[in-house]
Amino acid sequence: MTLRLLGAWPGWPMAGAAFGLGAVMASGQAPLGFWWLTLPALAAAFLLISRAATADHAAWLGLFLGGGYFALALSWIVEPFLIEPETYAWMIPFVLVLLPFGMGLFWALAAGLAHRFGNPARRLALLAVAFAVAELARSYVLTGFPWALIGHIWVDTPIAQLGALIGPIGLTLLTTLAAAAIANAKPIPLVGAGLGAAAAVAFGTTQLAAPLPVQADAPIIRLVQPNAEQHLKWDAERAHLYFDRQLDLTAAAPELGRPRPDLVVWPETSVPYLLNNNEAVLAAIAQAGQGAQVVVGIQRLEGNRGFNSLAVISPDGHATHLYDKHHLVPFGEYIPFGDLAFDLFGLTAFASQLGAGYSAGPGAVLLDLGPKLGRALPLICYEAVFPQDLRAAFGRADWILQITNDAWFGELTGPWQHLAQSRLRAIEQGLPLLRAANTGVTAVIDARGRVLAQIGLGVAGHLDATLPAALARTPYARFGDWPMLLLLAGLAVALLARRPRAKA
């Protein structure tokens, strides 16, 4: 089917309709959150695909559905190319086509296979399962890119609380099944979808109404947001200004009647100096902390390799804990197979081992910050997109610490979508999440995914917050995506095994 795809064009009207439906679907993602548009648009798309003349036509429709969806949902992808437009702006048209339709290939395969192997009576149900499988594959294949999963549309609703049980793929499956029921338009599927939605809302509402545990002597954490504009961030004069601004925000007196913070957190790559042999810089940070540990985003070298790191600076000016980002951004922080190309062919331009990009750290870790602060699970920027990464550390964290530089994402959609995914990580793990962002959104998120306090976009300032309490380990934290993988496999086998009854 896929090898013959180019020879089975369904026509521009059908492809255009699929593209438009995908664009409407994208309105369910942050910052709009119009789930009530995503659901009927997905239902209409399933109906369109199920009625395609051939499986190849269906695959094309899936491709254009994904193209429209990801073109809008990932529209922030142009922002990094506008940091230095004189050098990179020419690439924007290619990125706007290649990324959306590249992601759309997952949906094309799902649509084509569901049409090819599903009999008409159960094709809608098989489409729902196939699209959930496609989103699961998108989360893992080639290191994964689970940004703007279909299930993310529920983050601002009580339904998101189901993420603690079934994770983002489970939320996606519920969404696709509901859309298939709407497309089916028969009483039994519609009633089933309605009852399921009511149960999901009731569960989420109950969870949100339940009080969180009370944490005695909870630590105070200060989050610093310097608002360093990306195109000026590494300018020599501006970098010094931003560094001094963070020192001032760190040393600032707390609000009247509040104690000084136990921990201060700076964003990703917030220190414009290398960690290596910069004792004076670390001493200045420690002095500003006035007895508190200070977490900073900083770059470091190890031989010829560079790392995007998080360091904990003690009150005496030493780096006591270190974490190196391990899930790097392909083509942004490293070139895939660059080291292999050097080892095999001697190509040096893309080799991380020769300083061409960052090298990946060894993996997820927990940082033991002492009896009061407990154990924090560190995430650097993009790592918060991957729920599987939060389960990779050995042991149970007390809270999640994210440092990020969302200035790369612009101001319209990217930072809000990144924040929404951070909120879902908190729900999935049952842990509070605190994030310090360079230009925003800096936020304190409780274990139910609620934003308790934040500093908005484009504002310099600091936020002092009491660390929210953690919940018991959730089912998703224990088992991850394995239950959903088994469920999807079982549903696929059941739908494929059943045959339509022969007519009498």
Buried (B, 14 or more C-beta within 10 A) or exposed (E): BBEEBEEBEBEEEBBEBBBBBBBBBBBBBBEBBBBEBBBBBBBBBBBBBBBBEBBBBBBBBBBBBBBBBBBBBBBBBBBBBEBEEEEBEEEBEEBBEEBBBBBBBBBBBBBBBBBBBBEEEBBBBBBBBBBBBBBBBBBEEEEBBBBBBBBBBBBBBBBBBBBBBBBBBBBBBBBBBBBBBBBBEEEEBBEBBEEBBEEBBEBBBEBEEEEBEEBEEBBBBBBBBBBBBBEBBEBEEBBEEBBEBBBBBBBBEEEEEEEBBBBBBBBBBBBBBBBEEBEEBBBBBBBBBBEBBBBBBBBBBEEEBBBBBBBBBBBEBEBBBBBBBBBBBBEEBBBEBBBEBBEEEEBEEBBBBBBBBBBBBEEBBBBBBEEEBBBBBBBBBBBBBBBBBBBBBEEBBBBBBBBBBBBBBBBEBBBBBBBBBBBBBBBBBBBBBBBBBBBBBBBBBBBBBBBEBBBBBEEBBBBBBBBBBBBEEBBBBEBBBEBBEEBBEEBBEEBBEEEEEEEE
